[in-house]
Amino acid sequence: MSTYSLLNAGRIVAGPDSIERIAEIVTEFGAKKVLIISDQGVARAGLIDRPKALLEAAGIKVRVLSDTPPEPEVEQVNSIFAAAKMHECELVIGIGGGSAMDVAKIVAVLLNNDTSLRELLNNAPISRRGVPTMMIPTTAGTGSETTPNSIILVSEDEMKVGIVSPKLMPDCVILDPKMTIGLPPAITASTGMDALCHAIECYTSKKGNPFSDMLALEAIKLISRSIRRAFTTGTDIEARHDMLLGAMYGGMCIATSSTTGVHALSYPLGGKYHIAHGVSNAILLPFVMRFNKVGNAAKFRDMAIAMGLEVAQLSDEDAASAMIDALFALNRDLEIPANLKRWNITEADLNPLVNGAAKVTRLLDNNPRLMSKTDIREIYTQLI
């Protein structure tokens, strides 16, 4: 058995109204000037207003950069970094979904290292931790608040690239379900399914271990019991809290295990066609899991039980099939597209998709079942 470890954010504060403690926590870091990195949707929803007011009331100077795009490209991140340098901040706060938090993490590192984003994308090591960071998710999906990853779109390659380093792990996280109350149903669905993908993939990953197994099954349980409620009744605070915890546990899974084939096949869909990350993951999930269940049925039974399915009287194989059927049903209930037809993807697009996915060896190497180019092509073909 190989060794394994669990990376985690330095401090996690959770529960309704936990945002009210933001000034107290920032003060404990000794920071007098902070930078908030967010996006226009979060800003328009007013979700920056309360934390900003609390910080300023405590005498802390606040600069807000709310222009993070949904799929941040290299030059866009460099532009945000250039603006951040002018502020001379002592702490960076990411408020938003995965993109805002990923940009906040990478900007914090760039502020404290003599390197460039291009160099980091080309696997240059991160020498030092960045300035302290705090992550406040407004979606329950990426789990970026507890991962050592930052995902950047390299447009010339039509691919998303992950920068991975323990030095990207945030120093503090605030999980306030009230920050997710206004999330539209479609985004609740796509981000929630992204979180479910993290848990399912990490549980079946070759890098799976006792830490990730425990976290993954709890994430699957929380998300499965609450995602439909959060989708249909966005003000259900208990469902929103479950979703935030499930997403965080999914992120913690990534930090100790790894995603696998779903994310590998999703990256070229996001890079070339700009399909929302959670949507492409959700579409792919049941198809990739149907491929992966061969030889792994016992683990699929565990996940079926975590999903609340009645499988006690079923064989492992039948329980695995029931779990995959439940994933298809969940996508239908959440109004996730059943295929890629709305993006006009055809057989003519298969070669670049297959070649792009095959390059994501960082994730494919962790898939529980060897996935060849032929296998990848077959999965994509089922979706067009």
C-alpha positions in Angstrom: 0.0 0.0 0.0 1.3 3.4 -0.9 1.3 6.3 1.5 -1.4 9.0 1.2 -2.0 12.4 2.7 -4.8 14.9 3.2 -4.3 18.6 2.3 -6.9 21.0 3.7 -7.5 24.7 4.1 -6.0 26.2 7.2 -9.3 27.1 8.7 -13.0 26.4 7.8 -15.9 28.4 9.2 -19.3 27.1 8.2 -23.0 27.6 8.8 -25.7 30.3 8.2 -24.5 33.8 8.8 -20.8 32.7 9.1 -20.0 35.6 6.7 -20.6 37.9 9.7 -17.2 36.7 11.1 -15.2 37.8 8.1 -13.7 40.9 9.7 -12.7 39.0 12.8 -10.9 36.4 10.8 -9.1 38.9 8.5 -8.0 40.8 11.6 -6.5 37.6 13.0 -4.3 37.5 9.9 -3.1 41.0 10.7 -4.2 42.2 7.3 -5.1 45.9 6.9 -5.5 45.9 3.1 -7.4 43.2 1.3 -8.3 42.4 -2.3 -11.6 40.8 -3.2 -11.6 38.9 -6.6 -15.0 38.1 -7.9 -17.1 38.2 -11.1 -19.9 40.5 -12.5 -22.7 38.1 -11.6 -21.7 37.9 -8.0 -21.3 41.7 -7.9 -24.7 42.4 -9.5 -26.3 40.0 -7.0 -25.0 42.1 -4.2 -23.0 39.3 -2.6 -19.9 41.4 -2.2 -21.7 44.2 -0.4 -22.0 42.7 3.0 -18.5 41.3 3.4 -17.0 44.5 2.0 -19.1 46.6 4.5 -18.0 44.4 7.4 -14.4 44.7 6.5 -14.5 48.5 6.0 -16.4 48.9 9.3 -13.4 47.2 11.0 -11.0 49.7 9.4 -9.7 47.4 6.7 -9.1 48.9 3.2 -10.8 46.9 0.5 -10.2 46.8 -3.3 -12.7 44.9 -5.4 -11.8 43.3 -8.8 -15.1 41.9 -10.1 -14.2 41.1 -13.7 -13.3 37.4 -13.6 -14.8 35.8 -16.6 -16.6 32.4 -16.5 -13.7 30.6 -18.2 -10.6 32.7 -17.4 -7.9 32.8 -20.1 -4.3 33.4 -19.6 -4.2 37.1 -20.6 -7.4 37.8 -18.6 -5.8 36.4 -15.5 -2.6 38.4 -16.2 -4.7 41.5 -16.4 -6.3 40.8 -13.0 -2.9 40.2 -11.6 -1.6 43.5 -12.9 -4.4 45.3 -11.2 -3.8 43.3 -8.0 -0.2 44.4 -7.9 -1.2 48.1 -7.7 -3.2 47.4 -4.5 -0.3 46.0 -2.5 -2.8 43.8 -0.6 -2.0 41.7 2.4 -4.7 39.1 1.9 -6.7 38.0 -1.2 -10.4 37.0 -0.9 -12.1 35.0 -3.6 -15.9 35.4 -3.6 -17.8 33.4 -6.3 -17.6 30.1 -8.1 -14.7 28.1 -9.2 -13.3 30.6 -11.7 -13.1 33.5 -9.2 -11.6 31.3 -6.5 -9.1 29.7 -8.9 -8.0 33.2 -10.1 -7.8 34.4 -6.5 -5.5 31.5 -5.6 -3.2 32.0 -8.5 -3.0 35.8 -8.1 -2.1 35.4 -4.5 0.8 33.1 -5.5 2.0 35.4 -8.3 2.1 38.3 -5.9 4.6 36.5 -3.7 6.7 34.7 -6.3 9.1 35.8 -9.1 7.4 33.8 -11.8 4.8 34.2 -14.5 1.5 32.4 -15.2 2.9 31.0 -18.4 5.8 29.5 -16.5 3.4 27.9 -14.0 1.3 26.5 -16.9 4.5 25.0 -18.2 5.0 23.2 -14.9 7.4 25.6 -13.3 7.4 25.0 -9.5 5.8 27.4 -7.1 8.6 28.4 -4.7 6.7 30.1 -1.9 3.1 30.3 -0.7 1.3 33.3 -1.9 -0.1 36.1 0.3 -2.8 34.7 2.6 -6.1 33.7 1.0 -9.7 33.4 2.1 -12.3 31.6 -0.1 -16.0 32.3 0.1 -18.0 30.1 -2.4 -21.3 31.4 -3.8 -21.9 28.1 -5.6 -21.8 24.6 -4.4 -19.8 22.9 -7.0 -16.1 23.1 -7.8 -14.8 22.7 -4.2 -12.0 25.1 -5.2 -12.1 26.5 -1.7 -10.3 23.3 -0.5 -8.2 22.2 -3.5 -4.6 22.9 -4.4 -5.7 23.5 -8.0 -6.2 26.4 -10.3 -7.7 25.8 -13.7 -6.9 28.2 -16.6 -8.1 28.2 -20.2 -5.2 28.2 -22.7 -7.2 29.4 -25.7 -4.6 28.7 -28.3 -4.6 25.1 -27.4 -8.4 25.0 -26.8 -7.8 23.3 -23.5 -8.1 24.0 -19.8 -4.9 23.4 -17.9 -4.7 22.7 -14.2 -1.9 24.2 -12.1 -1.6 22.0 -9.0 0.5 22.7 -5.9 0.0 22.4 -2.2 1.0 26.1 -2.1 -2.3 27.0 -3.7 -4.3 25.6 -0.8 -6.3 28.4 0.8 -5.6 29.6 4.3 -9.3 30.1 5.3 -12.8 29.2 4.0 -16.2 30.6 4.9 -19.1 28.4 4.0 -22.3 30.4 4.4 -25.3 28.8 2.7 -27.0 32.2 2.6 -24.4 33.2 0.1 -25.9 30.6 -2.3 -29.6 31.4 -1.8 -30.0 33.4 -5.0 -28.3 30.8 -7.2 -30.5 30.1 -10.3 -31.8 26.6 -10.7 -29.7 25.8 -13.8 -26.5 26.9 -12.1 -27.5 25.0 -8.9 -27.9 21.9 -11.1 -24.6 22.2 -13.1 -22.4 23.2 -10.1 -24.0 20.5 -7.9 -23.4 17.8 -10.5 -19.8 19.0 -10.8 -19.4 18.4 -7.0 -21.0 15.0 -7.3 -18.6 14.1 -10.1 -15.7 15.0 -7.9 -16.9 12.6 -5.2 -17.7 9.8 -7.6 -14.6 10.0 -9.6 -12.3 10.3 -6.5 -14.0 7.3 -4.9 -13.3 5.2 -7.9 -9.9 6.7 -8.7 -6.7 4.6 -8.6 -5.5 7.2 -6.1 -8.5 6.6 -3.8 -7.5 6.0 -0.1 -9.2 5.9 3.3 -9.3 9.7 3.5 -10.9 10.3 0.1 -13.3 7.3 0.5 -14.7 8.7 3.7 -15.1 12.2 2.3 -16.5 11.0 -1.1 -19.2 8.8 0.4 -20.4 11.6 2.7 -20.4 14.1 -0.3 -22.4 11.6 -2.4 -24.9 11.2 0.5 -25.3 15.0 1.1 -25.6 15.9 -2.5 -27.9 13.1 -3.5 -30.4 13.9 -0.7 -30.4 17.6 -1.3 -29.6 18.6 -4.9 -33.2 18.2 -6.1 -34.5 20.3 -3.2 -31.9 23.0 -3.8 -32.8 23.0 -7.5 -36.6 23.3 -7.0 -36.6 25.4 -3.9 -33.5 27.7 -3.8 -34.4 29.1 -0.4 -34.2 25.8 1.4 -31.3 26.7 3.7 -30.8 23.1 4.9 -30.5 21.8 1.3 -28.1 24.7 0.5 -26.0 23.9 3.5 -25.8 20.2 2.5 -24.7 21.2 -1.0 -22.0 23.5 0.3 -20.6 20.8 2.6 -20.9 18.2 -0.1 -19.0 20.4 -2.6 -16.3 21.1 0.0 -15.9 17.4 0.8 -15.6 16.8 -3.0 -12.8 19.4 -3.1 -11.1 17.7 -0.2 -11.3 14.4 -2.1 -9.5 16.0 -5.0 -6.8 17.2 -2.7 -6.1 13.6 -1.5 -7.3 11.6 -4.5 -8.0 12.7 -8.0 -10.7 13.1 -10.7 -10.5 10.7 -13.6 -12.1 10.1 -17.0 -15.1 12.4 -16.7 -12.9 15.5 -16.2 -10.4 14.3 -18.8 -13.1 14.2 -21.4 -14.7 17.4 -20.2 -11.7 19.6 -20.6 -11.7 19.7 -24.4 -15.5 20.4 -24.4 -14.9 23.4 -22.2 -11.8 24.6 -24.0 -13.1 24.3 -27.6 -16.9 24.7 -27.2 -17.0 26.7 -24.0 -19.6 24.3 -22.5 -20.0 25.1 -18.8 -17.7 22.8 -16.8 -20.5 21.4 -14.6 -22.8 20.7 -17.6 -20.2 18.8 -19.6 -19.2 16.8 -16.5 -22.9 16.0 -15.8 -23.5 14.9 -19.3 -20.4 12.7 -19.3 -20.8 11.2 -15.8 -23.3 8.3 -16.4 -21.6 7.3 -19.7 -18.1 7.3 -18.2 -19.3 5.5 -15.1 -21.0 2.8 -17.3 -17.6 2.3 -18.8 -15.9 2.3 -15.5 -18.2 -0.1 -13.6 -16.5 -3.1 -15.3 -14.4 -4.7 -12.6 -15.4 -2.1 -10.0 -19.0 -3.2 -9.1 -18.4 -3.4 -5.4 -17.4 0.3 -5.2 -20.5 1.2 -7.3 -22.7 -0.6 -4.7 -21.1 1.6 -2.0 -22.0 4.7 -4.0 -25.5 3.4 -4.7 -26.1 3.0 -0.9 -24.7 6.5 -0.3 -27.2 7.8 -2.9 -30.0 6.3 -0.9 -30.9 3.6 -3.4 -32.5 0.3 -2.2 -29.9 -2.2 -3.4 -29.7 -4.6 -0.4 -31.2 -7.5 -2.3 -29.2 -6.8 -5.5 -25.9 -8.3 -6.7 -23.0 -6.0 -7.0 -23.4 -5.8 -10.7 -27.1 -5.0 -10.5 -26.5 -2.4 -7.8 -23.9 -0.8 -10.0 -26.4 -0.7 -12.9 -29.0 0.8 -10.6 -26.6 3.5 -9.5 -25.8 4.4 -13.1 -29.6 4.5 -14.0 -30.0 6.9 -11.0 -27.4 9.2 -12.5 -29.3 9.3 -15.8 -32.5 10.0 -13.8 -30.8 12.7 -11.8 -29.7 14.5 -14.9 -33.2 14.4 -16.3 -34.7 15.8 -13.1 -32.2 18.6 -13.1 -32.8 19.4 -16.8 -29.2 18.6 -17.8 -29.0 17.9 -21.6 -28.8 14.2 -22.4 -26.2 14.7 -25.1 -24.1 17.3 -26.9 -26.4 18.0 -29.8 -27.4 21.5 -28.8 -23.7 22.5 -29.3 -23.8 21.2 -32.9 -21.0 18.7 -32.2 -20.7 16.1 -35.0 -18.5 13.2 -36.1 -16.3 15.8 -37.8 -15.4 17.1 -34.3 -14.4 13.7 -32.9 -10.7 13.7 -33.7 -9.8 16.9 -32.0 -12.0 16.0 -29.0 -10.4 12.5 -28.7 -6.9 13.8 -29.1 -7.5 16.6 -26.6 -8.9 14.2 -24.0 -6.1 11.7 -24.5 -3.5 14.4 -23.6 -5.0 14.7 -20.1 -2.9 11.9 -18.8 -2.8 13.5 -15.3 -6.4 12.4 -14.9 -6.7 9.4 -17.3 -3.8 7.6 -15.5 -6.1 7.6 -12.4 -9.1 6.1 -14.1 -10.0 2.7 -12.6 -10.2 1.2 -16.1 -7.7 1.8 -18.9 -9.3 4.2 -21.3 -7.8 4.1 -24.8 -8.4 6.5 -27.6 -10.9 4.0 -29.0 -12.8 4.0 -25.7 -12.8 7.8 -25.6 -14.1 8.0 -29.1 -16.9 5.6 -28.3 -18.0 7.6 -25.3 -18.1 10.8 -27.3 -19.9 9.1 -30.1 -22.7 8.1 -27.8 -23.2 11.8 -27.0 -23.5 13.2 -30.5 
